[in-house]
Amino acid sequence: MKYDVIIIGAGPSGIMTAYELVQNREDLKILVIEQGKSIKKRFCPREELGRCIYCKPYCSITSGFSGAGAFSDGKLNSYHLSKTGKEGEIYLGGNDGSYLREYYSNEEIKDIIDYTDKIYLKFGADPELQGIKYQKEVEKLQKKAADNEISLVTYPVRHIGTEKTHELFDKIENFLLDRIDIMFDTTVKNLIIEKGTCVGVKVASSYHQDEEQEIYGSHVVLGVGRKGANWLAQICHEHHIEADSGIIDIGIRYELPDEIMKDVNKYLYEAKFIARIKPFKDKVRTFCQNPSGFVATEVYDNNIILANGHSYKGKKSTNTNLAILVSHHFSTPFKRPLDYGRNIAENLNQLGAGKLVIQRFGDLLNGRRTWQKDIDNNSVVPTLTDVTPGDISFALGYRTLTDIIETIKAIDKVIPGFANGDNLMYGPEIKFYSNVVKLNKDLETSIHNLYSIGDGGGLTTGLIMASSSGVLMARVLLKRLNDKQTI
Ligand SMILES: Cc1cc2nc3c(=O)[nH]c(=O)nc-3n(C[C@H](O)[C@H](O)[C@H](O)COP(=O)(O)OP(=O)(O)OC[C@H]3O[C@@H](n4cnc5c(N)ncnc54)[C@H](O)[C@@H]3O)c2cc1C
């Protein structure tokens, strides 16, 4: 078997690569290899059983067509035009895709985001943009935040909603199935590299991983997401693919009543607060806010269970949840941030007997664990109940925890009630995108014809930028393939 392009991973980055390729060249032979299932077969048993049963071979929340995007909130965070920076400078969520700035101008990045957004609109995303109507109110909030040494960064947000996101990706899957080959339930075990050039992949059924098969391709794209970040780090090590150790984001999911968050929810939908508070002055940010949403879990390999959150367009809770994440960067001698994150997750998962640990903020401040009876009598009713009441301070570490506590107290000065004792913390929430694969302008790794896109290689951290990196990838490949004879 030989293909023009092999894409590893059917997450938003991989499927946008495939989409943009077929839109421009129907004759290309394209293969997407995905270790999870078709979106039609993706289902989380927690919805029926109320608890995680650690699905084998892979968790449906993190793998399958549309990757981590399938059960996501579907918030497409657009860019924000800077008022204070250089003219025309843009801010992207967190460090999302900022690496692209080394090679692409602000105008080029804006164009690619706008173009990708239009693809989502074409497949049914909500035309309404949140966070743009209430400029005066937002400026007041920003001033209040600045007075308390916090930045409030705002972006227009297109909220698709979990159930609609699922429908949208289903339409994209149908579109692609008519035009390219997709192998589901198939895991890429290794790359085939000959004299510094990637020429194919070794795959196995996700159910019987010892029977390997080789598939050849002229160009191989890694779009493996956070789910595949650990595998990718191992592959980089084995094949001497150049990579750096980037930032690891560690923290918690915070849940509090909509009532407290009502202004922010109304004016912005999602507020991104960024703080650097004493004594450590680490970067702490709020992220992935879900008004009237639900706390969720995601399971990674080795049964690591992490917190996340989402919200539906239709079904609503009375709570808002958001991540509070601390960015840590290790330099010397320790350079394995993925391992650091995994160790914390394993410790806290063990303390929670294989479940997330939940703790009231007030209990944490008072140096006591939370008990089930505390949760039963709490004014904030958790939207995720398959959790273990306990004490997250046993695992999170003094530095991370101090950063989180001080940030919550600082935000409380902007949003009164943010530090209420009954507010809930779920831990851990960790983002595995810290193996940063070195790329050139063509998103090519140090191995010829091997490329990396999306969250897995540390290029992006969210839906719109992961998808945009896929579109950009396709454009590079189209140029390269147009210059050469295809198969
Ligand atoms: C509950 C939840 C809510 C979220 N909400 C939002 C949101 O509102 N807004 C936002 O911007 N982001 C959100 N995100 C994050 C967003 O989903 C990701 O940033 C995005 O999906 C990254 O896309 P990707 O293509 O890089 O990787 P992924 O979506 O992770 O896809 C990678 C795919 O590769 C497959 N894979 C990995 N290794 C292999 C291998 N060896 N062989 C074959 N296949 C492999 C995986 O199974 C997976 O399907 C959310 C995530 C979750 C889990």
The ligand as a Gaussian input file, in Angstrom:
#p B3LYP/6-31G(d) Opt

LIG

0 1
 C      -13.832000      17.623000      27.450000
 C      -12.983000      18.517000      26.577000
 C      -13.434000      19.821000      26.310000
 C      -12.672000      20.661000      25.480000
 N      -13.174000      21.892000      25.160000
 C      -12.486000      22.696000      24.312000
 C      -13.025000      23.939000      23.886000
 O      -14.158000      24.278000      24.219000
 N      -12.271000      24.744000      23.084000
 C      -11.006000      24.387000      22.677000
 O      -10.354000      25.168000      21.978000
 N      -10.481000      23.183000      23.017000
 C      -11.192000      22.333000      23.814000
 N      -10.675000      21.108000      24.148000
 C       -9.347000      20.754000      23.607000
 C       -9.454000      20.342000      22.123000
 O      -10.376000      19.292000      21.996000
 C       -8.070000      19.948000      21.616000
 O       -7.225000      21.073000      21.729000
 C       -8.092000      19.481000      20.154000
 O       -8.961000      18.392000      19.989000
 C       -6.681000      19.114000      19.683000
 O       -6.735000      18.573000      18.391000
 P       -5.588000      17.588000      17.844000
 O       -5.970000      17.228000      16.468000
 O       -4.270000      18.225000      18.061000
 O       -5.595000      16.321000      18.813000
 P       -6.750000      15.365000      19.358000
 O       -8.075000      15.992000      19.239000
 O       -6.308000      14.933000      20.699000
 O       -6.726000      14.129000      18.354000
 C       -5.632000      13.263000      18.260000
 C       -6.121000      11.911000      17.756000
 O       -4.984000      11.108000      17.468000
 C       -5.264000       9.770000      17.844000
 N       -3.980000       9.090000      18.076000
 C       -3.048000       9.368000      19.017000
 N       -1.993000       8.558000      18.901000
 C       -2.260000       7.724000      17.865000
 C       -1.539000       6.645000      17.267000
 N       -0.334000       6.265000      17.700000
 N       -2.114000       5.984000      16.235000
 C       -3.356000       6.344000      15.767000
 N       -4.072000       7.365000      16.302000
 C       -3.526000       8.055000      17.331000
 C       -6.103000       9.903000      19.099000
 O       -6.895000       8.742000      19.314000
 C       -6.953000      11.139000      18.781000
 O       -8.198000      10.802000      18.214000
 C      -11.418000      20.216000      24.948000
 C      -10.978000      18.913000      25.221000
 C      -11.753000      18.065000      26.012000
 C      -11.257000      16.656000      26.267000

